[in-house]
Amino acid sequence: MGSVAEKARFYLERAAPQLREFEEKEIFNKDEIRSLVTKRSDFEHLVLSPGTKPSDFLSYVQWERSMDRLRAKRCKRLKIRGSNPRPSEARVFGIFERAVMKHPGCIPLWIAYLDFAAEIKATKRWRRVITKAIRMHPRSAVLWTMAGRNAAVHGDMERARAYFLRGCRFCTGEVSLWVEYARCEMEWLARIEAKKGGKGVRRGVNPIEAIKATEGTEIEGDHIALDDSDEDDEPDGDELILPDPDAGEKKKKPVFDAEATRKLEQSPALSGAIPMAIFDIAKKQPFYAAAACEAFFDMFATFGHVSSQSKITQHVLSAMEESFPKSACTASCFIRQPLIGVDINTPEFPKALRESLARLRTAYAEQTEEKKALAGKIVDWASKILEIESLDPAIRTVLDATKRGLEAELEQEKA
């Protein structure tokens, strides 16, 4: 194609049918349409000119989406029917495609593209984009996490595990992907336990049968696949694409028989074996440190409704005490452990808090050499509890006094 002006005119002409629709249905008047064309022309010249930045494309997308929201509001107010959002969505997709071709190394641009596709439920487009993004950035933990979590949200844990495992092979220097993998497994455990308890299961349905229905199928020819075809509806026959979790036309075959059902009920996976295995493998990675262990501990601590949580957190804490006995991170986890899974409004909370404060005195006196870092962590922890409005006044007084004492010591060390 020729100069910037010619390219801009080419893209502007492609939007002409929608502008005619705006005028015919009186969604916008002629002056407003003229203003839209001027603004769009400015953006086209900006993104087509040499030296354009990713932020220019994002600004263009933001303007297009705001214009489409205005169109939708006017159609609703004026009761205009038949105005389709698809042309605007297609134009935004086109802008994103040009953006990632111009700046393929910009991960935030890929993430914005994926977020938009997910927002409008363009599943096939999302899978194609995540494929390209991962091929371009195989060491991006964020992209692997998005792929894995998307599969898990759609109920395909086998594929989610495959994505996380492949990502973990590439991202050996960053703890975030490993933590997200473990989080995904904890969420799976929570769903399984809810179904075993009958929650979320129709009346009269056996909870084990419900688990089998969601976790006990496999797709023939199941494989991890990548695609770089430009077509949304028909994948290239020579390329493989990330599978569609919602595809109902694929033939499924049951993999549960009586023996498999018995194994499911007694499986170590239901007692937290997978999250602990993820942590154990993470211990062999270059990022393994006290802060990485604390990230795992904090994540596991949020799943108080999972029966195996106490065993998992103790497993992490034992590894920390063995590898980093004098670290402030280890002491912080040791202090907070008694309160994990304890509701703040229950009679058990004061007793657990008493145990935590006793551990604080022990850790401050003997267990850690990083007193300043430990004090900062405990101040942050206490502040979060004090923000809860329903906290008992007596407990609030004790925590506030503890917090002020630690803050005073921090001030003395600074002086």
Secondary structure, DSSP 8 states (H G I E B T S, - for coil): ---HHHHHHHHHHHTHHHHHHHHHTTSS-HHHHHHHHHHHHHHHHHHHSTT--HHHHHHHHHHHHHHHHHHHHHHHHHT-----SHHHHHHHHHHHHHHHHH-TT-HHHHHHHHHHHHHTT-HHHHHHHHHHHHHH-TT-HHHHHHHHHHHHHTT-HHHHHHHHHHHHHH-TT-HHHHHHHHHHHHHHHHHHHHHHTTTTS-TT--HHHHHHHHHSEEETT--------S-SSS--TTS-----TT--SS-EEE---HHHHHHHHT-GGGGTHHHHHHHHHHTTSTT-SHHHHHHHHHHHHT-TTSTTHHHHHHHHHHHHHHH-TT-HHHHHHHHHGGGTT--TTSTHHHHHHHHHHHHHHHIIIII-S-HHHHHHHHHHHHHHHHT-TT--HHHHHHHHHHHHHHHHHHHHHH-
